[in-house]
Amino acid sequence: MRAQTNASKTTQRKGHRPVIVPSNDPKMLLARARNAAFAEASKGNLGGGLGMLYDALQEEPMSHDLLSDMAALLLAAGKLDHAAAYADRALQASPLHGPSLYTLAFALSGRGDVDRAIGVLNELQRGAGRDSLQADAPELVPVAMIELERLNRLRTA
């Protein structure tokens, strides 16, 4: 390995400048809030995660990402009615948002609203809804299809 001179250590390459994002950038703040909320939930503090998302929603009430995240954590907490409501709100802000469709479908299924859950899951079989879920959470696509098959069998039984 060759030793570097002091000049080569301090000289920046042309064209390679670090990207500096202001600490008050709304998208960055939103991403931090979402990450912190899921970190809390992963540590077993679901209430703390929900609280963080709720606080962030006070700043960005129409953020489909925050609404969708809130729906997902509420679903994990077994709060099916609230999960469905937040997923519906997320879908009003961004129709065919795959993760929101997924959460809504499972909340409806859990509540016993089989026909509506099947309708939502059908949106995840093809088109923009599936593409969105595939992009954001590809591991959930087969889970959604298994649930659709299960609900179709349940309906015909």
C-alpha positions in Angstrom: 0.0 0.0 0.0 1.4 3.4 -0.9 1.5 6.2 1.7 -0.7 9.2 0.9 0.8 12.7 1.0 -0.9 15.4 3.0 -1.9 17.1 -0.2 -3.7 14.0 -1.5 -5.6 13.6 1.8 -7.1 17.1 1.7 -7.7 17.5 -2.0 -11.3 16.7 -3.1 -12.0 15.0 -6.4 -13.6 17.2 -8.9 -17.3 16.4 -9.4 -17.7 14.5 -6.1 -19.2 16.8 -3.5 -21.1 15.5 -0.5 -24.8 16.1 -0.6 -25.9 18.2 2.3 -29.6 18.0 3.3 -30.7 20.7 5.7 -31.7 19.3 9.1 -35.1 21.0 8.7 -35.9 19.5 5.3 -39.5 18.3 5.6 -38.9 15.0 3.7 -35.9 14.3 6.0 -37.9 15.1 9.1 -40.7 12.8 7.9 -38.3 10.0 7.2 -36.7 10.3 10.6 -40.1 10.3 12.3 -41.2 7.2 10.4 -37.9 5.4 11.1 -38.0 6.3 14.8 -41.6 5.1 15.1 -40.8 1.7 13.6 -37.7 1.4 15.7 -39.8 1.9 18.9 -42.3 -0.6 17.7 -39.6 -3.1 16.9 -38.3 -2.7 20.5 -41.8 -3.7 21.8 -42.9 -0.1 22.4 -45.8 -0.1 20.0 -47.5 2.8 21.9 -44.4 4.9 21.6 -44.2 4.3 17.9 -47.9 5.2 17.4 -47.3 8.3 19.5 -44.4 9.4 17.3 -46.5 8.9 14.1 -49.4 10.7 15.7 -47.2 13.7 16.5 -45.8 13.7 12.9 -49.3 13.6 11.5 -50.0 16.8 13.4 -47.4 18.4 11.2 -48.2 16.6 7.9 -51.9 15.4 8.2 -52.2 14.4 4.6 -49.0 12.4 4.3 -50.1 9.0 2.8 -46.8 7.5 4.1 -47.5 8.5 7.7 -51.2 7.5 7.4 -50.1 4.1 6.0 -47.5 3.6 8.7 -50.1 4.5 11.4 -52.5 2.0 9.8 -49.8 -0.7 9.8 -48.8 -0.2 13.5 -52.5 -0.2 14.5 -53.0 -3.4 12.6 -50.1 -4.9 14.4 -51.7 -3.8 17.7 -54.9 -5.5 16.8 -56.8 -2.2 16.5 -58.6 -3.3 13.3 -61.2 -0.5 13.1 -58.6 2.2 13.6 -56.2 0.5 11.2 -58.9 0.4 8.5 -59.7 4.1 9.0 -56.1 5.2 8.7 -55.6 3.0 5.6 -58.7 4.5 4.1 -57.3 8.0 4.7 -54.0 7.0 3.2 -55.8 5.7 0.1 -57.7 9.0 -0.2 -54.4 10.8 -0.3 -52.8 8.2 -2.7 -55.2 5.8 -4.4 -53.7 2.4 -5.1 -50.9 2.7 -2.6 -49.9 -0.9 -2.2 -49.0 -1.0 1.5 -52.2 0.9 2.4 -54.3 -1.6 0.4 -52.5 -4.5 2.1 -53.2 -3.1 5.6 -56.8 -2.2 4.7 -57.4 -5.7 3.4 -56.1 -7.4 6.5 -57.9 -5.1 8.8 -61.2 -5.8 6.9 -60.5 -9.5 6.9 -59.8 -9.5 10.7 -63.1 -7.7 11.2 -64.9 -10.3 9.2 -65.7 -8.0 6.2 -64.8 -10.8 3.8 -66.3 -9.4 0.6 -64.7 -6.0 1.0 -61.4 -7.5 1.9 -61.5 -9.7 -1.2 -62.2 -6.5 -3.3 -59.2 -4.8 -1.8 -56.9 -7.8 -2.2 -58.0 -8.0 -5.9 -56.5 -4.6 -6.3 -53.2 -6.1 -5.2 -53.3 -8.8 -7.9 -52.5 -6.6 -10.8 -51.8 -3.0 -11.9 -50.7 0.0 -9.9 -51.6 -1.5 -6.5 -49.5 -4.5 -7.0 -46.6 -2.5 -8.5 -46.7 -0.2 -5.5 -46.7 -3.1 -3.0 -44.0 -4.9 -5.0 -41.8 -1.7 -4.9 -42.3 -1.0 -1.2 -42.6 -4.5 0.4 -42.2 -7.3 -2.1 -42.3 -9.9 0.6 -45.9 -9.0 1.3 -47.2 -9.7 -2.2 -47.4 -13.5 -1.7 -48.9 -13.1 1.8 -51.7 -11.0 0.2 -52.3 -13.6 -2.5 -52.5 -16.4 0.1 -55.0 -14.4 2.1 -57.0 -13.7 -1.1 -57.2 -17.5 -1.8 -58.1 -18.2 1.8 -61.0 -15.6 1.8 -62.2 -16.9 -1.6 -62.4 -20.5 -0.1 -64.1 -19.1 3.0 -66.7 -17.3 0.8 -67.5 -20.4 -1.2 -67.6 -22.8 1.8 
